[in-house]
Amino acid sequence: MKKILINLLLSACVLTGISVLFPVNSHAKVYINIYAARIKKIRVAIPDFKNISAYGQHKKIEKNAARVIRHDLSVIGYFHIVNPLSYLENPQYAPISPERIHYSNWSVLNAQYLITGEYATSNGIIRMKINLISIFTKKLLFSEKLEGMDSQYRFLANKFADDILKFLTGVKGPFTTRVFFVGERDGSKNIFVMDFGGHRVKRVTDNDSINIFPYPSPRGNKLAYISFKDGGPEAFIKNLKTGETIKLNLPGPADYIAWSPTGKKLALALTPDHINTEIYTINVNGGGVKQLTFTDGINTSPTFSPNGNRIAFVSNRGGSPQIYVMKTDGRDKRRLTFNEGFYNTSPAWSPDGKKIAFSSFINGALEICIMNADGSDERQVTDTPYSSQHPAWTRDSRIITFDTEIAGRQELYMIDVNESGMMRLMPRIFPEMQNYYDAQWTLKSSY
């Protein structure tokens, strides 16, 4: 059975141009208990990769691949990356195999784990080997051999970070996923997509109108969004592979759109009478329109639970915007937020179904909060001088992306739910954009 599983894995990777050899110790114990009340950060050293190419070509990968893994793991609140400037060895001459490592050079830096890597490029193909080594036990804990096109070296490094997190914690990382977001300039708003580290930024829409609320499908091959390009606001679905875009025929202006976990339905906020905004569901083909809420006022921002049984949404039926939940047929509506904040909005269900993130008005500004899916155990995650809005989870249910104003500019940030600190999440190109906001992550890898 194990041999069959390995062959299936390799067959799937061949389709994407990436090869993966089954890692050692892939069924080892979980080393980090992510559910512990307090997690002491683990010190990890990640030297530059050793270039073993026949002619030493593609030297930039030496530093860049290591930087990718350092960046990825530094986002998670479990790790402290030992400063590379303190390393005592030249990685181009130092051994990477566990039996030859000079462990004293790393223990003196109080490193607990060492990640070593080497690569070779030939005829447009790159082959990597990456190891996770315990400094204390002097043993190899985890190793992978990865193969792909030269241009995919960042993804290969991201994939190792994903898998190393799965090995250590039991939950796969988000580093090979993509994030969609809105970029604004001179009043026009377009949707972009980029990798976890801010690379491979691409436009998804390109017009002088307003395109907002991007929401990728569960498979990541389609994008739903709201656009004013035809006068709107109207709901559109774009096939990200073919570029084909269709407009949904709806009974009123669209305010928000979200996919169901199966990818067969969409939840929308519509305003048919131009007065009251209500929650609807619709089949992806445009049929089966069903109204779920019937109140005067505003019902908006619907989001499906990961199991597809419930929808969280915002309603001001009680006098102020609050988070509610209901079954997907509209029954059993129940209010979840009863905090001191008179304004709670933008619910986002964590992919594991355990938490709901939202924005709450606290001390004069919107802040990101999280609560259990039943409304209990609410706590504040951010503490920013300006409003923090539009929370979105990565697929591992560890990281929340949000946007906040810094120096007069709306930008994207991310924070670990263990409150390890904010980290900027910005694209490396399109610096002419004045504001970035409203992120949504894919659940699938980008290759």
C-alpha positions in Angstrom: 0.0 0.0 0.0 2.8 2.4 0.9 4.5 1.8 -2.5 1.2 2.6 -4.2 0.8 5.8 -2.3 4.4 6.9 -3.3 3.7 6.2 -6.9 0.5 8.1 -6.8 2.3 11.1 -5.3 5.1 11.0 -7.9 2.5 10.7 -10.7 0.7 13.7 -9.5 3.9 15.8 -9.2 4.9 14.8 -12.7 1.8 16.5 -14.0 3.0 19.8 -12.5 6.6 19.4 -13.5 7.7 18.9 -9.9 9.1 15.6 -8.5 9.1 14.7 -4.9 10.9 11.8 -3.3 9.1 10.4 -0.2 10.7 12.0 2.8 12.4 10.1 5.6 10.6 9.9 8.9 7.4 11.1 7.3 5.3 9.4 10.0 7.4 10.5 12.9 5.9 12.0 16.1 4.7 15.6 16.4 7.5 17.6 17.8 5.6 20.9 18.5 2.2 20.8 20.3 0.4 23.7 18.6 -2.4 23.5 21.1 -0.3 24.2 24.2 -1.1 27.3 26.1 2.4 28.7 25.6 4.9 27.7 23.0 8.6 28.5 23.5 10.1 29.5 20.2 12.5 26.9 18.7 15.9 28.3 17.5 16.5 27.2 13.9 19.6 27.9 11.8 19.2 28.0 8.0 22.5 28.6 6.1 22.6 29.4 2.4 22.3 26.4 0.1 25.3 24.7 -1.3 25.6 25.0 -5.1 26.9 21.7 -6.5 26.1 22.5 -10.1 28.8 21.4 -12.5 29.7 25.0 -13.4 28.3 26.7 -10.4 25.5 28.3 -12.4 22.4 30.1 -10.8 24.4 31.3 -7.8 21.5 33.5 -6.7 19.6 30.4 -5.6 22.2 29.8 -2.9 20.9 32.7 -0.8 17.4 33.0 -2.2 16.2 29.5 -1.5 17.4 29.8 2.1 15.8 33.2 2.5 12.5 31.7 1.4 12.5 29.1 4.1 13.7 31.6 6.7 10.9 34.0 5.8 8.3 31.2 5.8 9.2 29.8 9.2 9.6 33.3 10.8 6.0 34.0 10.1 4.9 31.1 12.2 5.1 31.9 15.9 6.9 28.7 16.8 10.4 29.6 15.4 13.2 32.0 16.0 15.6 32.1 13.0 19.2 32.3 14.2 20.8 35.4 12.5 22.8 34.2 9.5 25.5 36.8 10.2 26.4 34.8 13.3 27.1 31.5 11.4 30.6 30.2 11.8 30.8 28.3 8.5 30.9 29.1 4.8 27.9 27.0 3.5 29.7 26.4 0.2 32.4 24.4 1.9 30.5 23.1 5.0 29.0 19.5 5.0 25.3 19.1 4.9 24.9 15.4 5.8 24.2 14.7 9.6 27.2 12.4 10.1 29.7 15.2 9.0 28.1 18.3 10.6 30.3 20.3 12.9 27.7 20.4 15.7 29.8 22.6 18.0 29.6 25.4 15.4 25.8 25.4 15.9 25.4 24.5 19.5 27.5 27.5 20.5 24.8 29.6 18.8 22.1 27.9 20.9 20.6 26.5 17.7 18.2 23.5 18.3 17.6 22.6 14.7 19.7 23.0 11.5 18.2 23.1 8.0 20.8 22.4 5.3 20.3 22.3 1.6 22.1 21.7 -1.7 21.1 22.0 -5.3 22.3 21.4 -8.8 20.9 22.8 -12.1 21.3 21.4 -15.5 19.3 21.9 -18.8 16.7 24.0 -17.1 16.1 21.5 -14.3 16.9 22.1 -10.6 17.3 19.3 -8.1 17.3 20.0 -4.4 18.1 18.1 -1.3 17.1 19.6 2.0 17.6 18.2 5.5 16.2 19.0 9.0 18.8 18.0 11.6 18.6 17.9 15.4 21.6 19.6 17.0 20.9 17.9 20.4 20.6 14.3 19.1 22.9 14.8 16.1 20.4 13.0 13.9 18.6 13.6 10.7 14.9 14.1 11.4 13.5 14.8 8.0 14.8 15.0 4.4 13.3 15.7 1.0 14.6 15.6 -2.5 12.7 18.0 -4.8 12.9 18.5 -8.5 11.4 21.1 -10.9 12.2 23.8 -13.4 14.9 26.3 -12.5 12.2 29.0 -12.2 10.4 26.9 -9.6 13.1 27.0 -7.0 11.1 29.4 -4.7 8.1 27.0 -4.8 10.4 24.0 -4.0 11.7 25.9 -1.0 8.1 26.9 0.0 7.1 23.2 -0.3 9.9 22.1 2.0 8.7 24.7 4.5 5.2 23.4 4.2 6.3 19.8 4.7 8.7 20.6 7.6 5.9 22.3 9.4 3.7 19.2 8.8 6.5 17.0 10.2 7.0 19.1 13.3 3.4 20.1 14.1 1.2 17.6 12.3 -0.4 20.4 10.2 0.8 21.4 6.8 1.9 25.0 6.2 0.4 27.6 3.9 3.6 28.5 2.0 2.7 27.1 -1.4 -0.7 28.8 -1.5 -1.6 32.1 -3.2 -3.4 35.2 -2.0 -5.8 37.4 -4.0 -6.1 41.1 -3.0 -7.3 44.5 -4.2 -4.8 47.1 -5.4 -6.0 50.7 -5.8 -4.7 53.6 -7.8 -6.4 56.9 -8.7 -9.8 55.6 -7.8 -9.6 52.4 -9.9 -9.4 49.1 -8.0 -8.2 45.9 -9.6 -7.6 42.4 -8.3 -4.1 40.8 -8.1 -2.7 37.5 -7.0 0.7 36.6 -5.6 2.6 33.9 -3.8 3.0 33.6 -0.1 6.2 35.6 -0.1 5.0 38.4 -2.3 6.4 37.0 -5.6 4.8 36.2 -9.0 2.4 39.1 -8.7 -0.2 39.0 -11.5 -3.2 41.1 -12.5 -6.5 39.3 -12.5 -8.6 42.2 -13.6 -7.4 45.2 -15.6 -9.9 48.0 -16.1 -10.5 51.6 -14.8 -13.5 50.5 -12.7 -13.9 49.1 -9.2 -13.3 45.3 -8.7 -13.5 44.2 -5.1 -14.1 41.2 -2.7 -12.0 38.5 -4.5 -12.9 35.0 -3.4 -11.1 32.0 -4.9 -12.9 28.7 -5.4 -12.0 25.7 -3.2 -9.8 24.3 -6.0 -8.3 27.7 -6.7 -9.0 27.5 -10.4 -11.8 30.2 -10.4 -12.3 33.5 -8.8 -15.6 35.2 -7.8 -15.6 38.9 -7.3 -17.8 42.0 -7.4 -17.2 44.6 -10.2 -18.7 47.9 -11.3 -17.2 47.6 -14.8 -20.6 47.3 -16.4 -22.3 49.8 -14.1 -22.8 47.3 -11.3 -22.2 46.3 -8.7 -22.5 42.8 -10.2 -21.0 39.4 -9.5 -18.5 37.8 -11.9 -16.7 34.4 -12.0 -13.3 34.2 -13.8 -11.7 31.0 -14.9 -8.1 31.6 -14.0 -6.8 29.0 -16.5 -8.7 30.0 -19.6 -9.4 33.7 -18.7 -13.1 33.3 -19.5 -15.3 35.5 -17.3 -19.0 35.2 -16.8 -21.5 37.6 -15.2 -24.1 36.1 -12.9 -27.7 37.0 -13.6 -28.9 38.1 -10.2 -32.1 39.7 -8.8 -30.3 42.8 -7.6 -27.0 44.7 -7.0 -24.4 42.5 -5.4 -22.6 43.5 -2.2 -20.5 40.4 -1.4 -19.8 36.9 -2.7 -18.3 33.7 -1.3 -17.8 30.1 -2.4 -19.2 27.0 -0.7 -16.7 24.3 0.3 -17.9 22.1 -2.5 -17.5 24.8 -5.1 -21.1 24.2 -6.3 -22.8 27.1 -4.6 -22.1 30.7 -3.9 -23.4 32.9 -1.0 -24.1 36.5 -1.9 -25.4 39.7 -0.3 -27.9 41.3 -2.7 -30.1 44.5 -2.5 -33.0 43.8 -4.9 -35.1 46.7 -3.7 -32.1 49.1 -3.3 -33.1 49.4 0.4 -32.6 46.2 2.3 -29.6 43.9 1.7 -30.3 40.2 2.2 -28.3 36.9 2.0 -28.9 34.6 -0.9 -27.4 31.4 -2.2 -27.1 30.5 -5.9 -25.8 27.6 -7.9 -22.5 28.2 -9.8 -24.4 27.9 -13.1 -26.7 30.8 -12.1 -29.8 28.7 -11.1 -31.4 27.9 -7.8 -31.4 31.4 -6.3 -32.6 31.2 -2.7 -33.2 34.0 -0.2 -32.1 33.2 3.3 -32.7 36.4 5.3 -35.8 38.6 5.5 -35.3 41.7 7.6 -35.3 45.4 7.2 -31.8 46.7 7.1 -28.5 45.1 6.2 -27.4 41.4 6.0 -24.1 41.0 4.4 -20.6 39.3 4.3 -21.8 35.7 4.2 -19.1 33.0 4.6 -19.6 29.2 4.6 -18.3 27.0 7.4 -15.7 24.6 6.1 -18.1 21.6 6.5 -20.7 23.6 4.4 -23.4 23.3 7.1 -23.6 26.9 8.3 -23.1 30.5 7.1 -21.7 33.2 9.2 -22.9 36.8 8.3 -23.2 40.3 9.5 -26.6 41.8 10.3 -27.8 45.1 12.0 -31.2 43.6 12.9 -30.4 44.2 16.6 -29.6 47.8 16.0 -25.8 47.6 15.2 -23.7 45.4 13.0 -23.1 42.0 14.7 -21.9 38.5 13.7 -24.7 35.9 13.2 -24.7 32.3 12.1 -27.4 30.2 10.4 -27.9 26.9 8.6 -27.4 27.0 4.9 -31.1 26.9 4.3 -31.6 30.0 6.4 -33.0 28.3 9.6 -31.7 28.6 13.2 -30.3 32.1 13.0 -28.2 33.0 16.1 -26.2 36.0 17.2 -22.6 35.2 18.1 -21.0 38.6 19.2 -22.1 40.1 22.5 -18.9 42.1 23.3 -18.6 45.7 24.2 -17.9 46.6 20.6 -21.1 48.0 19.1 -19.7 47.3 15.6 -18.6 43.8 14.6 -18.1 42.8 11.0 -16.2 40.8 8.3 -16.5 37.3 9.7 -14.0 34.7 8.3 -14.2 31.1 9.2 -10.9 29.3 9.9 -10.3 26.3 7.5 -10.3 23.9 10.4 -13.8 25.1 11.4 -12.8 25.9 15.0 -12.6 29.7 14.9 -14.2 32.8 13.4 -12.1 35.9 12.9 -13.8 39.3 12.6 -13.3 43.1 12.9 -14.5 44.7 16.1 -14.7 48.4 17.0 -12.5 48.7 20.1 -11.1 52.0 21.6 -11.9 54.0 18.5 -10.6 51.7 15.8 -11.5 48.3 14.2 -9.3 45.5 15.5 -9.0 41.9 14.5 -10.6 39.5 17.0 -11.1 35.7 17.0 -13.7 33.5 18.8 -14.7 29.9 18.8 -17.2 29.0 16.2 -20.0 29.0 18.8 -19.1 32.6 19.9 -17.2 31.7 23.0 -13.7 32.6 24.1 -13.4 35.8 22.2 -10.1 37.6 22.2 -8.4 40.5 20.5 -5.5 39.7 18.2 -4.3 43.1 16.8 -3.7 46.4 18.5 -3.2 49.0 15.8 -3.6 52.7 15.9 -5.8 52.6 12.7 -8.5 50.2 11.8 -7.6 46.6 11.0 -10.1 45.1 8.6 -10.9 42.2 6.3 -9.4 39.2 8.2 -8.6 36.1 6.1 -7.1 32.8 7.2 -4.3 30.8 5.6 -5.1 27.1 5.0 -3.4 26.0 8.2 -5.7 28.1 10.4 -2.6 29.6 12.1 -2.2 33.0 10.2 -4.6 35.8 9.7 -4.1 38.4 6.9 -5.7 41.8 7.3 -5.2 45.3 6.1 -4.5 48.4 8.1 -3.3 51.9 7.5 0.4 52.7 7.9 1.7 56.2 7.1 -1.4 57.1 5.2 -1.4 53.9 3.1 -3.6 50.9 3.3 -1.4 47.8 3.3 -1.6 44.0 3.9 -0.2 42.5 7.1 -0.3 39.0 8.6 -0.2 37.8 12.2 0.1 34.4 13.8 -2.9 33.7 16.1 -0.4 33.1 18.9 0.3 36.8 18.5 3.9 36.4 17.4 3.8 39.9 16.0 2.7 41.6 12.7 4.6 41.0 9.5 4.2 43.0 6.3 2.7 41.1 3.3 3.3 43.3 0.3 4.0 42.5 -3.4 7.5 43.2 -4.7 6.3 44.9 -7.8 3.5 47.4 -8.7 4.9 50.0 -6.2 2.7 52.6 -8.0 -0.4 51.2 -6.3 -1.6 53.5 -3.5 -3.4 51.0 -1.4 -3.6 47.2 -1.0 -6.3 45.4 1.0 -9.0 42.7 1.2 -7.0 39.5 0.9 -8.3 36.0 0.4 -6.1 32.8 0.4 -6.4 29.7 -1.7 -6.6 26.3 0.0 -4.6 24.5 -2.7 -1.0 24.8 -3.7 -0.2 27.1 -6.6 1.4 24.5 -8.9 
